[in-house]
């Protein structure tokens, strides 16, 4: 039996973290890493592929086309490639993974590409979507008019990198990054797959105590609770609205939510194994409480609560400047990973206490 090829898409910069998750979950053999993509093969894919926490989405590979350049003639190449897509096999595998038959009412396509082209994303989508819809006997929903597709569609993805084009079928009913637990959101809420990647980078282990002192709507804590590791999780924020939102999003988890000032944490010294957080650096969310008056207190409290062998994973917008403050408080960076998200380019930084 030929192994099925899949592609999981993610945030730029955490491809290797996602690849590690694919391996650790036994979901297949990783073949290659590309821009925001992890390609892997699975002999018999099932519902487990929809449990990837670090993935924005996961797809079944329909076909790969080479030779698609910048010229509009590449659109005809893409349209012709639809003929080589094994549609019945893909639908059967999708039904097995998603636990339901197709039941689709339409076909929609989402496209993206790197570099300049003599066509738009909508040209790509229409070039592929119309012949796909014909082959499937379904209407085609074009995104060109800016109207969102209906809820139950067969959603296809086209990505162009260099002269290579990938045409793939989404497995889930909606993108994986749209977590069902996210009932409430606020400005600055962390992208769930990035939060899951930060938890993985912290190296969680059974019995560890994990703290998020700037929890916002609770994304890090909920991702930690759903990581499959038996953790003791404490998450707090100085904003009562954020704590209420986090509690709503964390229904069903064992997270201990608390209204707390990150500059005066109600946590015993040396009692925390892991700190994973997205502090309010003043970009989307401004510091409040003690941190608004005395920003260095963040580092003081971080160093105080960590065990000597503890670890902190932070999302920072200006690592060079901010890490200087960490160093003066006895924290040293052991890893830095640049990411790209919504046009911003922060870093995920791992810190450990200086012995």
Secondary structure, 3 states (H helix, E strand, C coil): CCCEEEEEECCECCHHHHHHHHHHCCCCEEEEEECCEEEEEECCCCHHHHHCCCCCEEEEEEEEEECCCCCCHHHHHHHHHHHHCCHHHHHHHHHHHHCCCCCCCEEEEEEEECCCCCCCHHHHHHHHHHHHHHHHCCEEECCCCCCCCCCCEEEEEEEEECCEEEEEEECCCCCCCCCCCCCCCCCCCCCHHHHHHHHHHCCCCCCCEEEECCCCCCHHHHHHHCCCCCCEEEEEECCHHHHHHHHHHCCCCCCEEEECCCCCCCCCCCCEEEEEECCCCCCCCCCCCHHHHCCCHHHHHHHHHEEEEEEEEEEECCHHHHHHHHHCCCEEEEEEEECEECCECCEEEEEEECC
